[in-house]
Amino acid sequence: MILEGKTLAKQIRAPLQERADVVRKKLGRPICLCALGSAEDYAARLYLQKEVEAAQKIGIETHVFDLDGQTSPVGFCKAVKELAKYAQTDAVLIPRPLPPHLAQSDFADYLNPRQDIDGMSIANAGRMFLCKTWQEIENLPGFVPCTAMAVMRLLDFHHVDLQGKEVVVIGRSSTVGRPLAHLLSCKNATVKLCHSYTDLPRAVQNADVICSAAGTPGLLKTEWLKKGSTVIDISTNWNNNTLCGDANAQELEAAGISYSPVPGGVGPVTLAVLLENIILSGERKI
């Protein structure tokens, strides 16, 4: 089975224009998104532009501020603090990767959790990791990382049972791997978090679900996986001028393993969740 994400993304996005219009009428202005993104990472800038254009199409006001090698950590934190204080900033987005000299730990404490639509702030991350159940996740007053939530929404949409299942997450980033592992545990899965020092063939051999966010084409080998397992391929890699994930989709399909495609799987759902969070940031001011 192919766990495509376009249908789910369309469902999530369907009511957003109307919700944005309601907020605009009640606030007397459009919802405002401010993004601080790297001007030096071509792929990251292209993806940010896609996000900004999607937001503009549903009536969201957008402002993009460039980060580069000349942006000091002090200047970066000052910019984040200024956005947090500005009353008309509803949503703040800081796409990764950042320039190498800037770290999430530098600014996470300065993000306003009400504006932090990708769950990067100390407050939002802390609240999420304090949750034990999915109901607690759903009742959070803030936000959780969009890609991790997109994976959860995609699994739910395709009726992939997680309760009591063995799930492997490949990649331990604060953006995807670690928050995703926690969200899966809140759905009562037994989760193994893997990284570059893990014996990967051994780690995945009995897994029911494998979520790969390593960013390495060809990393996940079909012969390592058990029959009937499900692969959620989160990575978007360029390999020989072709967009691909961490696994070979043709080999997975030939082996009868369910998988999410790249492109067309987690990606469109992540964008839809991001837009939904922008709208929610405005609705919470009404």
N, C-alpha and C positions, 0 to 999 in steps of 0.2 A: 504494500500500500504506500502511495506517495502522500505525505502529509503536507500538502501545499498550503500556503498562507494567504494567497490573494483573496480567497472568498471570505475568510475571517476578517482580513484587513478592511475589506469593503463594508462588511457589517458594522465594524467598529466606527468607521468614518462616516457612515450614512447620516447619523443624527447631528454631527458636529457643527455643520454650518448653521443649523437652526439654533443650537445651543449657544453658539458664538453670537448670533444676532440678539438673542435674549439678554445676554450679558452686556452687550454693547448698549442696548436700550436702557438697561437699568443702571449701568455705571455712567452713561453719558459719553462714552468713549470706547474705542476698540480695546480688546485684550492686547497687552503689550508683552512681546517676547524680546529679551536681550540675550545675545549669544556672544561668548568670548571664545574665538576659535583660532587655531594655528593657521597662519598665512603661509607657512613653509611646507606643510604636508599636503601635497596635491590631492591625494585620495580623500583625506579627511575634509579638505575644503570643498571638494565636489559633493560629498555626502551632506555637509552642512548646508550647502546651497540648495540641495534637494529638499532638505527639511524646511528651510526658510521659504522656498517657493510653495511648498504644500501648505504651510501656515498662512501665507498671504492669500492663497486661493479661498480660504474660508474666513477671510476678513480680519486676520490677526495682524496687528502692527508689529514690524520686526526691525531690530537694530543689531548689526553685527560689528563687533570690535575685534581688530586683529591682534593676535599675539605672535611674536617672533623672537629671534635671538636677542633683540634689543630690549625686550620686555623683562625687567628685573622681577624677581620674586616679590619684592616690596611693592613695586608698581602694580603687579598683578593683584596682590591682596588688596591694595587700595582701590582698584577698580571694582573688585567683587564687593567690598564694603560700601562703595558709593551706590552701586546698583541695589544693594540690600536696603539702603536708606531711602531710595527714591520711591515715593508713594505710588507712582503709576507703573512701576515695574511689577508685572504680575508673574512672569516666568523667566527664569534664568537657565540657560543651557551652556555647558562648558564641554564641548565634544573632546574625546580623547582620540588619538594620542596628543598630549601637550608637547611643546618644545622640551627637549631633554632636561633643561635646567629648571623646569617648573614641575613641582610635584603636587599631587592631590592633597597631601598633608599640609602643604603651605596655605591652602585657601579654604579647606573644608569647614573649618570652624567659623569662617566669616560668611558663609552662605546662609541666607534666610531660608529656613526649612519650608516656609509657605511658598517660596518662589522656586525652590529646588526641585524641578520637575523630573530629574534623573536620579534622585535619591543619593546624592553625593555628600551631603552635609553630615556633620557629626551627629546632629539631632535625628535626622531621618534614618541614617544607617544604624544608629544606636537603638532607636525604637524598633526597627525591623528585626535586628538580631535578638531583641528581648522577647519576640513573639515565639510561641510554641505551636500554635495551631493556625490553620488557614483562616478561621474566623477572626482571629486576632490580626492577621495580615489585612484582611478586608476592612477591618475597623480602624486601621491606622489613620491618623489625622494628616499625615504627610504623604510622601511618595517613595516608591521603591524603584531601583534601576529598571529602565524601560526594556532593555534586551532580556533581562532575566524574567520580567513579567510577561514579555511576549512569548517566551518559551512555554511558560505555564499556561498561558491562554491557548497556545497552539495545541499542546497536549490535551487540554480539556476539550477543545473543539473537536478533536479527532478521537475522543473517548479512549485515550490511553490511560489504563488503570495504573495508579502509582502506589496505592495502599499496600504496604508490606513487600513491595517490589525492590529489587536491588538495582540501584541507579548509579552510574559512574558519570562524573563531571570531569572533563579534561580541560585544565586551565584554571588557575587560582587567582585571577585578577579581581580587583575590587569592583570592576565594572560589570563583569559577567559571572565568572566562575564561583567566587565565594558567595555572593548574594543568591545565585541560582541554587547552589547546594543547600542553602538554608531554606529557601522557599520550598524546595522538594521535600525536605525533612518535615516541614509544616503540613505537607500533604501525606505524611506518614510513610514516605519512602525511606529505605535504608540507603544512605548516600556515601559514596567513596569519592573523595576529591583528589584528583591526580595532577601531577606536574612533571617537569622535565627529569626529575629523579625517580619517577615511578616506573616499575616494571609493567609497562602498559599491556602487553599481550596477556599477562597473568591477571591484571586488574580487571580487564573487560570480559574475560572468558565466560563468566557466569552471569553477566549483567543482563537485566531485562530491558533497560533503557540506557543508552549512552548519549550524553550531550557533549559535543566536542566544540571547544572554543579556543583551540591552540593556535590557529592561524598558520598551519603548516600543511600544504597540499600533500595528499597521499599518506598522511601520518597514520590514519586509522585503517587497518587492513581488514578486509572482509573475512578472511580465513580465521581471524581471532575471535569472531563473534559467534554466539550460539544461534541456532535456528529459531526464528520467531521473535528475535529481539528487535528493538526500535532504535534508530539513530536520528538524533536531532543535530543537524550540522549547522552550527551557529557562525562559523568563520566565513569570511568573504576574502578569498585570495585570488591573485592574478597569477596564472601559470600558463606560459606559452600564449600570452595574449587572450586567455580564456578565463572567465570568472568561475571559480570553483570553491568547494569547501575543503574540509580535512579528509573526506572519504571519497571514494570513487562511486558515483551514483549508479553507473551502469553495472558495476560488480555487485553492489548491494541489491539492485533489482533482480539480477540474475540469480542471486542466492535466496531470493524470497524474503529479504529483510526490509521492513518498513523504514522509510527515511523521509526527512524533509529536504527538498531540493535547494540548491544554490545556483542561481538566484531563484526567488519565488517562494521561499519557505519562511524562515524567521524574519528576514529583512523587512518585507512589507508590513508584517504585524508590529514590528518594533516602531516603525514610523507612525503607524496608526495609534499605538499606545502613547507615543510621545505627543501627538496632536491632542489626544484625549486628555492627557495630563495638563497641557497648556489651557485647554478649556476649563478644566476643573480648578486650576489656579485662579482663574477669573471668577468662576461661580462662587468660590469660597469667600469672595469679597462682597458679594451681594447681601 
